[in-house]
């Protein structure tokens, strides 16, 4: 697992990382990538909320609303975070979560 450090652009209010696909937006790419496993905030790693919500839906215990809530939680974690924990060891790049 590798850590992809955030690059923040305060003027555009954008957070990017250096992915195998190049420089990508955390909010539009990492949030919906299968390789994103956690958000690093300080010394703590918070699991990707979308993966947990999707797993609950597949088990039949979640709802569509939980995916929207998970996306908002992801954005909140990114605001205070410093990096993404990415399990793309083969450098395959973006792989859709849904």
Number of C-alpha atoms within 10 A of each C-alpha: 11 11 16 18 16 19 16 14 10 8 6 7 7 13 19 21 20 14 19 14 10 10 11 16 17 24 15 11 17 24 24 19 19 19 22 26 22 21 24 22 16 10 8 10 15 16 17 24 23 26 21 15 22 20 13 15 15 11 9 9 10 15 13 10 10 17 19 13 13 19 19 14 15 23 15 11 19 20 12 12 20 19 22 27 20 20 15 18 11 7 11 11 15 18 14 12 15 9
